[in-house]
Amino acid sequence: MGAGAGEHRKTLWWSTANRRPQTSAIEADLSVETAVIGGGFTGLTAALHLARRGVRVALLEADEIGAGASGVNAGFVVPNFAKADPASVVARLGKERGERLLMCVGSGADRVFETARTLGLACDAEQTGWLQPAHSSAAADMLRARAAAWSALGRPVSFLSADEVRAQTGMDRYHGALLDASGGTIHPLNYAYGLARSAGDAGALIFENARVDAIERDGARWRLRVAGRSVSAATVVLCSNASMTGAARKLGRNTVPLRVYQIATEPLPKDVVNRIAPDRRPVGDTRANLFTYRLDRDDRLITGGMAIIPIHAHERMARMMAKRLSDELRLPLLRVDFAWRGVAAMTPDFLPHLYEFGPGFIGGVGCNGRGVAMTAMLGEVLANAATGTALADLPVPVASGRGIPFHILAAAAPSFAVAQARWSDRRAEGA
Ligand SMILES: Cc1cc2nc3c(=O)[nH]c(=O)nc-3n(C[C@H](O)[C@H](O)[C@H](O)COP(=O)(O)OP(=O)(O)OC[C@H]3O[C@@H](n4cnc5c(N)ncnc54)[C@H](O)[C@@H]3O)c2cc1C
């Protein structure tokens, strides 16, 4: 399942993208050490790390670089979990494994900005910090504890008072906020293009329109069927996110697909920017039907949301999101210049996972809407796995890969979750 045919071309990012990176069409059979499947952040990062280590690597992308979630996301760089606290991760995985995963996830935003800086990627990277305001006093208590737990792990995370949040957002509904100083924003498509260009410069072969339809064992190697050609590889790294096309099914059936809608408005005047984002910090609050906003380089507002009934929801969602921006931020109704949607992947336990599908055939997924930061780490973890590090020694937990039972029904679960979220927010705010 991709973002939807050509959906990545409707984004603000596509309209403001740098020149596309040089790629190839697969015109002959090929033999490489490692085949990486998927040209999003995860696959591109894995290919970059592998090529830099001198591995002969081919990246195979079914569509175009950035055609999946990596080209349609909102570009919030958030180094934590969407639905887990440090304490709950340690409770689930144990102290040693839990803390390894926490350090990996917590370092994700620093890694994105460091990569952008050191590789000179022109992707509007702004490490201004990420703000998570609390919509209730119970949420404020939860964030205070969460900030203390991240801070105890050495991360630059603090708790802001209600007055400080008002100064940062111009909104007086919040009870405090978590601030992670390592977070920020990027132009996601330009980041993906920059990763692709760097991976190519390091020696990776990058193919577009190269959908992998099947993967079979061939002696001690793997044989991939790709657009009428055959690619032989000693190791295979599957980075296809929630996709269910061709060989990607193996990974996709372990995730719940989540349809997310995005808009970008007309540019805002400077006085409004100074009121709602004086330090240009991206915001994502604690409501179950969460409210998010960020600015792009032209001071457009970008926000996102999910539909209860995701059928013919495109225009309805764009109108609803524009109205929500104006209600929450006390703005006149803004013109929507770009509206698009994409598919994010959730794992059932909301944690990232590795999967071993056979000897030397691994996959990784589980960015749970926080993929920009997480993929910077997951891509490297997958490169380590492909070059011989035992899976048990890696910071991301390994799951069975058998797939979610009744996967087709799981796809409907988010609609119920959105309906329930709106109801529970109303209750929490009324409390
Ligand atoms: C609308 C939206 C908004 C989001 N906003 C944010 C945000 O603000 N911050 C954040 O941190 N995260 C966000 N996310 C999540 C984030 O974008 C993802 O977690 C991340 O991009 C995943 O990267 P990836 O490389 O694993 O997958 P993708 O970018 O989806 O890449 C997978 C690639 O695999 C290719 N592929 C699929 N099947 C095959 C096949 N058979 N053969 C070859 N190639 C194949 C696809 O074409 C695709 O390009 C958002 C997601 C969406 C959809």
The ligand as an SDF file (V2000), in Angstrom:
LIG
                    3D

 53 58  0  0  0  0  0  0  0  0999 V2000
    0.6640   11.6390    6.1300 C   0  0  0  0  0  0  0  0  0  0  0  0
    1.7840   11.1990    7.0580 C   0  0  0  0  0  0  0  0  0  0  0  0
    2.3260   12.1120    7.9590 C   0  0  0  0  0  0  0  0  0  0  0  0
    3.3880   11.7270    8.7840 C   0  0  0  0  0  0  0  0  0  0  0  0
    3.9880   12.6750    9.5480 N   0  0  0  0  0  0  0  0  0  0  0  0
    5.0860   12.3460   10.2500 C   0  0  0  0  0  0  0  0  0  0  0  0
    5.8120   13.3530   10.9310 C   0  0  0  0  0  0  0  0  0  0  0  0
    5.4900   14.5480   10.8640 O   0  0  0  0  0  0  0  0  0  0  0  0
    6.8910   12.9770   11.6630 N   0  0  0  0  0  0  0  0  0  0  0  0
    7.3050   11.6740   11.7220 C   0  0  0  0  0  0  0  0  0  0  0  0
    8.2830   11.3790   12.4110 O   0  0  0  0  0  0  0  0  0  0  0  0
    6.6620   10.6940   11.0410 N   0  0  0  0  0  0  0  0  0  0  0  0
    5.5890   11.0090   10.2870 C   0  0  0  0  0  0  0  0  0  0  0  0
    4.9780   10.0480    9.5530 N   0  0  0  0  0  0  0  0  0  0  0  0
    5.5630    8.6850    9.5220 C   0  0  0  0  0  0  0  0  0  0  0  0
    6.8070    8.6480    8.6330 C   0  0  0  0  0  0  0  0  0  0  0  0
    6.5820    9.3360    7.4430 O   0  0  0  0  0  0  0  0  0  0  0  0
    7.1760    7.1900    8.3310 C   0  0  0  0  0  0  0  0  0  0  0  0
    7.3220    6.4750    9.5310 O   0  0  0  0  0  0  0  0  0  0  0  0
    8.4760    7.0510    7.5420 C   0  0  0  0  0  0  0  0  0  0  0  0
    8.4970    7.8950    6.4190 O   0  0  0  0  0  0  0  0  0  0  0  0
    8.6510    5.5990    7.1270 C   0  0  0  0  0  0  0  0  0  0  0  0
    9.7520    5.5110    6.2480 O   0  0  0  0  0  0  0  0  0  0  0  0
   10.0360    4.1500    5.5000 P   0  0  0  0  0  0  0  0  0  0  0  0
   11.2400    4.3470    4.6730 O   0  0  0  0  0  0  0  0  0  0  0  0
   10.0800    3.0410    6.5040 O   0  0  0  0  0  0  0  0  0  0  0  0
    8.7530    3.8800    4.6080 O   0  0  0  0  0  0  0  0  0  0  0  0
    8.2240    4.6080    3.2240 P   0  0  0  0  0  0  0  0  0  0  0  0
    8.6630    6.0070    3.1470 O   0  0  0  0  0  0  0  0  0  0  0  0
    6.7860    4.3000    3.1680 O   0  0  0  0  0  0  0  0  0  0  0  0
    9.0240    3.8140    2.1320 O   0  0  0  0  0  0  0  0  0  0  0  0
    8.6980    2.5120    1.7120 C   0  0  0  0  0  0  0  0  0  0  0  0
    8.9690    2.4470    0.2290 C   0  0  0  0  0  0  0  0  0  0  0  0
    8.8740    1.0900   -0.1940 O   0  0  0  0  0  0  0  0  0  0  0  0
    8.3970    1.0900   -1.5090 C   0  0  0  0  0  0  0  0  0  0  0  0
    7.8600   -0.2340   -1.8150 N   0  0  0  0  0  0  0  0  0  0  0  0
    6.7150   -0.7880   -1.3340 C   0  0  0  0  0  0  0  0  0  0  0  0
    6.5610   -2.0280   -1.8290 N   0  0  0  0  0  0  0  0  0  0  0  0
    7.6370   -2.2740   -2.6170 C   0  0  0  0  0  0  0  0  0  0  0  0
    8.0420   -3.3850   -3.3990 C   0  0  0  0  0  0  0  0  0  0  0  0
    7.3100   -4.5060   -3.4860 N   0  0  0  0  0  0  0  0  0  0  0  0
    9.2160   -3.2800   -4.1000 N   0  0  0  0  0  0  0  0  0  0  0  0
    9.9800   -2.1660   -4.0440 C   0  0  0  0  0  0  0  0  0  0  0  0
    9.6300   -1.0810   -3.2970 N   0  0  0  0  0  0  0  0  0  0  0  0
    8.4770   -1.1420   -2.5970 C   0  0  0  0  0  0  0  0  0  0  0  0
    7.3320    2.1760   -1.5060 C   0  0  0  0  0  0  0  0  0  0  0  0
    7.0350    2.6440   -2.8160 O   0  0  0  0  0  0  0  0  0  0  0  0
    7.9710    3.2300   -0.6150 C   0  0  0  0  0  0  0  0  0  0  0  0
    8.6500    4.2370   -1.3440 O   0  0  0  0  0  0  0  0  0  0  0  0
    3.8850   10.3810    8.7460 C   0  0  0  0  0  0  0  0  0  0  0  0
    3.3150    9.4670    7.8580 C   0  0  0  0  0  0  0  0  0  0  0  0
    2.2840    9.8630    7.0220 C   0  0  0  0  0  0  0  0  0  0  0  0
    1.7260    8.8700    6.0460 C   0  0  0  0  0  0  0  0  0  0  0  0
  1  2  1  0
  2  3  1  0
  2 52  2  0
  3  4  2  0
  4  5  1  0
  4 50  1  0
  5  6  2  0
  6  7  1  0
  6 13  1  0
  7  8  2  0
  7  9  1  0
  9 10  1  0
 10 11  2  0
 10 12  1  0
 12 13  2  0
 13 14  1  0
 14 15  1  0
 14 50  1  0
 15 16  1  0
 16 17  1  0
 16 18  1  0
 18 19  1  0
 18 20  1  0
 20 21  1  0
 20 22  1  0
 22 23  1  0
 23 24  1  0
 24 25  2  0
 24 26  1  0
 24 27  1  0
 27 28  1  0
 28 29  2  0
 28 30  1  0
 28 31  1  0
 31 32  1  0
 32 33  1  0
 33 34  1  0
 33 48  1  0
 34 35  1  0
 35 36  1  0
 35 46  1  0
 36 37  1  0
 36 45  1  0
 37 38  2  0
 38 39  1  0
 39 40  1  0
 39 45  2  0
 40 41  1  0
 40 42  2  0
 42 43  1  0
 43 44  2  0
 44 45  1  0
 46 47  1  0
 46 48  1  0
 48 49  1  0
 50 51  2  0
 51 52  1  0
 52 53  1  0
M  END
$$$$
